[in-house]
Amino acid sequence: MPPAPPSDATHTTGHAGRRAIAGSDLELTFTTRGDVGELELGGIGPVELVAAAVGAVDAVRTAHPEVAFHLAADHPVDVLDPLPEALADAAGLPHRRDLLQLRRQLPVPPDHPSRRGAPPVALRPIDLEGHGRPDLAEDDPDIDRPWDDPDGWPPDVGAWLRVNNRAFADHPDQGAETVETLVERRRGEPDDAGFLVADDPARPGELSGFCWTKVHPATDEDPELGEIYVIGVDPSHRGEGLGVSFVLGGLDHLASRGIGTANLYVEADNEPALRLYDRLGFTAHQRRRVYTA
């Protein structure tokens, strides 16, 4: 980890920043989307750092009073690190939600059992601009398009918003996407080749689902990772086995880019999804715990 900045310095770029935890080389990073934000504790430290960590949390909250923050921290699969547990309690974030990071090696062999019986799907890259994809920079003239009117954007934008928000209607993070949040989430992505969608043959102009992948550069701790970021199946197609096909399509795309390890996050209590990913050869690598008020 690079040297931490001075403990009284907050560094902010757009909707992200970091805050050092005094007396350690740990940092608290933060991101915001509208009036919600995430604080992430990077690394493992002794529980004695909790007072300094609370100070960092309070500093970020003071700087962004309009944002409701939650805390996220990574733990081993079967053991909880005491520092984030104590920090969450001290910061008034008593509720816990667990995500598991799963991984598998790529490619998925052609004769892998998960491929048997998977319905064929035709996945294609999403078309967010109708004619390729311009850089979504701060000065992008397309940002002047109407945020509240998907019809002012290419057809895939509205189609994806509809299928996503139907698929995740009951999900706390994913079920209320808008044009604005989509553009924000795509900002900095090099291209749309890994954002794969499937047209619905029974409903022209609609999507049966999608598999959104991301690529994460190698770090000191991890190899280059290809993430299955989000998969969604329209409720009208549930029970058809499309989820397996979408994940396999995403994994095959990542393997075609030379990526050797895939990962994804899943709710720890989502038994149907865990069974699906077990069939696809994923195993648990890490636990991410999210702490909320």
PERALIN-V618100 format. One record per residue. RES is the residue in three letters. SS is DSSP state (hx for helix, st for strand, lp for the rest). NEAR is the number of other ideal C-beta (glycine too) atoms within 8 Angstrom. D_FIRST is the distance of its C-alpha to the first C-alpha in Angstrom with 1 decimal. Layout:
BEGIN
res ss near d_first
RES SS NEAR D_FIRST
RES SS NEAR D_FIRST
END
This chain:
BEGIN
res ss near d_first
MET lp 6 0.0
PRO lp 3 3.8
PRO lp 4 6.6
ALA lp 12 8.2
PRO lp 8 11.7
PRO lp 6 14.8
SER lp 11 15.7
ASP lp 3 18.8
ALA lp 7 17.5
THR st 9 17.5
HIS st 7 16.6
THR st 7 18.8
THR st 5 19.6
GLY lp 4 22.7
HIS lp 6 22.2
ALA st 10 18.4
GLY st 10 16.1
ARG st 11 13.5
ARG st 12 14.1
ALA st 13 12.2
ILE lp 16 13.4
ALA lp 8 15.2
GLY lp 6 14.8
SER lp 9 11.3
ASP lp 7 7.6
LEU lp 13 8.5
GLU st 12 9.7
LEU st 16 12.9
THR st 11 13.4
PHE st 15 17.0
THR st 9 19.5
THR st 11 23.2
ARG st 8 26.3
GLY lp 5 29.4
ASP lp 5 29.9
VAL st 10 27.3
GLY st 12 23.5
GLU st 11 20.6
LEU st 13 18.0
GLU st 11 15.0
LEU st 13 13.1
GLY st 8 9.6
GLY lp 8 9.2
ILE lp 4 11.9
GLY lp 8 13.2
PRO lp 5 16.7
VAL hx 7 19.5
GLU hx 4 20.2
LEU hx 13 17.5
VAL hx 11 19.8
ALA hx 7 21.6
ALA hx 12 18.6
ALA hx 14 17.4
VAL hx 11 21.0
GLY hx 10 21.0
ALA hx 14 18.2
VAL hx 14 20.1
ASP hx 9 23.3
ALA hx 10 22.0
VAL hx 15 21.2
ARG hx 10 24.5
THR hx 7 26.4
ALA hx 8 25.1
HIS lp 11 26.1
PRO lp 6 29.2
GLU lp 4 30.6
VAL lp 10 27.8
ALA st 7 28.0
PHE st 13 24.4
HIS st 13 23.5
LEU st 17 20.4
ALA st 12 18.5
ALA st 13 16.3
ASP st 7 15.8
HIS st 12 17.6
PRO lp 7 18.9
VAL lp 9 22.2
ASP lp 3 24.5
VAL lp 6 22.7
LEU lp 7 21.6
ASP lp 10 18.7
PRO hx 7 20.7
LEU hx 15 18.3
PRO hx 13 18.6
GLU hx 9 22.2
ALA hx 10 22.9
LEU hx 15 21.1
ALA hx 12 23.2
ASP hx 8 26.4
ALA hx 9 25.8
ALA lp 11 25.1
GLY lp 5 28.3
LEU lp 11 26.9
PRO lp 8 29.0
HIS st 7 29.3
ARG st 8 27.2
ARG st 10 27.0
ASP st 11 25.4
LEU st 12 24.2
LEU st 15 23.6
GLN st 13 21.4
LEU st 13 23.7
ARG st 11 23.3
ARG st 12 25.8
GLN st 7 26.2
LEU lp 12 28.0
PRO lp 6 30.7
VAL lp 13 33.0
PRO lp 5 36.0
PRO lp 4 39.3
ASP lp 4 41.0
HIS lp 8 38.4
PRO hx 5 40.4
SER hx 11 38.7
ARG hx 9 40.4
ARG lp 5 43.8
GLY lp 4 45.4
ALA lp 10 42.7
PRO lp 8 44.7
PRO lp 5 44.4
VAL lp 10 42.6
ALA lp 6 42.3
LEU st 11 38.8
ARG st 8 38.3
PRO st 10 35.6
ILE lp 11 36.0
ASP lp 9 37.8
LEU lp 12 36.3
GLU lp 9 38.2
GLY lp 5 41.3
HIS lp 3 40.9
GLY lp 4 37.5
ARG lp 7 34.5
PRO lp 7 33.8
ASP lp 4 30.4
LEU lp 12 29.7
ALA lp 5 28.6
GLU lp 4 29.4
ASP lp 4 32.7
ASP lp 9 33.8
PRO hx 5 37.5
ASP hx 8 37.4
ILE hx 8 35.5
ASP hx 4 39.0
ARG lp 8 40.3
PRO lp 6 41.4
TRP lp 7 38.6
ASP lp 5 41.3
ASP lp 8 43.3
PRO hx 8 41.9
ASP hx 5 45.2
GLY hx 6 44.1
TRP lp 10 41.4
PRO lp 8 41.8
PRO hx 8 43.3
ASP hx 11 40.2
VAL hx 12 38.5
GLY hx 10 41.1
ALA hx 12 41.5
TRP hx 13 37.9
LEU hx 13 37.9
ARG hx 10 41.0
VAL hx 15 39.9
ASN hx 14 36.4
ASN hx 11 37.9
ARG hx 9 40.6
ALA hx 12 38.4
PHE lp 10 36.0
ALA lp 7 38.6
ASP lp 4 37.5
HIS lp 7 33.8
PRO lp 5 31.8
ASP lp 4 29.3
GLN lp 9 31.0
GLY lp 12 34.7
ALA lp 6 35.3
GLU lp 9 33.9
THR lp 9 35.6
VAL hx 14 35.6
GLU hx 7 33.2
THR hx 11 30.6
LEU hx 13 31.0
VAL hx 10 30.5
GLU hx 9 27.4
ARG hx 6 25.9
ARG hx 11 26.9
ARG lp 7 25.5
GLY lp 4 23.2
GLU lp 9 24.5
PRO lp 2 25.7
ASP lp 7 29.0
ASP lp 11 30.9
ALA lp 6 31.5
GLY lp 14 29.4
PHE st 13 31.0
LEU st 16 34.1
VAL st 14 37.2
ALA st 14 40.5
ASP st 9 43.8
ASP lp 11 46.2
PRO lp 5 49.4
ALA lp 3 51.4
ARG lp 7 50.2
PRO lp 4 50.0
GLY lp 5 47.3
GLU lp 11 45.3
LEU st 14 42.4
SER st 14 42.6
GLY st 16 38.8
PHE st 16 35.5
CYS st 13 32.3
TRP st 12 29.3
THR st 14 26.6
LYS st 9 23.2
VAL st 12 21.0
HIS st 8 17.2
PRO lp 5 15.6
ALA lp 5 13.9
THR lp 5 10.2
ASP lp 2 8.6
GLU lp 3 10.1
ASP lp 7 13.1
PRO lp 6 15.9
GLU lp 11 17.5
LEU st 12 19.0
GLY st 17 22.3
GLU st 11 22.7
ILE st 14 26.1
TYR st 7 25.2
VAL st 9 28.7
ILE st 12 32.1
GLY st 10 35.2
VAL st 13 38.9
ASP lp 14 41.7
PRO hx 7 43.6
SER hx 6 46.7
HIS hx 11 45.3
ARG lp 7 43.8
GLY lp 4 45.1
GLU lp 7 45.5
GLY lp 9 42.5
LEU hx 13 40.8
GLY hx 10 37.4
VAL hx 12 37.2
SER hx 12 38.4
PHE hx 17 35.8
VAL hx 14 32.9
LEU hx 13 34.3
GLY hx 12 34.8
GLY hx 16 31.2
LEU hx 16 30.0
ASP hx 10 32.5
HIS hx 13 31.3
LEU hx 14 27.7
ALA hx 12 29.0
SER hx 6 31.1
ARG lp 9 28.1
GLY lp 5 26.9
ILE lp 12 24.2
GLY lp 7 24.2
THR st 12 22.6
ALA st 15 23.6
ASN st 12 22.3
LEU st 11 23.7
TYR st 8 23.7
VAL st 11 27.0
GLU st 9 28.4
ALA lp 8 28.6
ASP lp 5 32.2
ASN lp 8 33.3
GLU hx 6 35.4
PRO hx 6 37.0
ALA hx 9 33.8
LEU hx 10 32.3
ARG hx 8 35.5
LEU hx 11 35.3
TYR hx 12 31.8
ASP hx 8 32.8
ARG hx 9 35.7
LEU lp 13 33.4
GLY lp 10 31.5
PHE lp 10 28.3
THR st 7 26.8
ALA st 8 24.5
HIS st 9 20.8
GLN st 10 19.2
ARG st 14 20.6
ARG st 13 19.7
ARG st 13 21.6
VAL st 11 22.7
TYR st 15 24.2
THR st 8 27.0
ALA lp 7 29.6
END
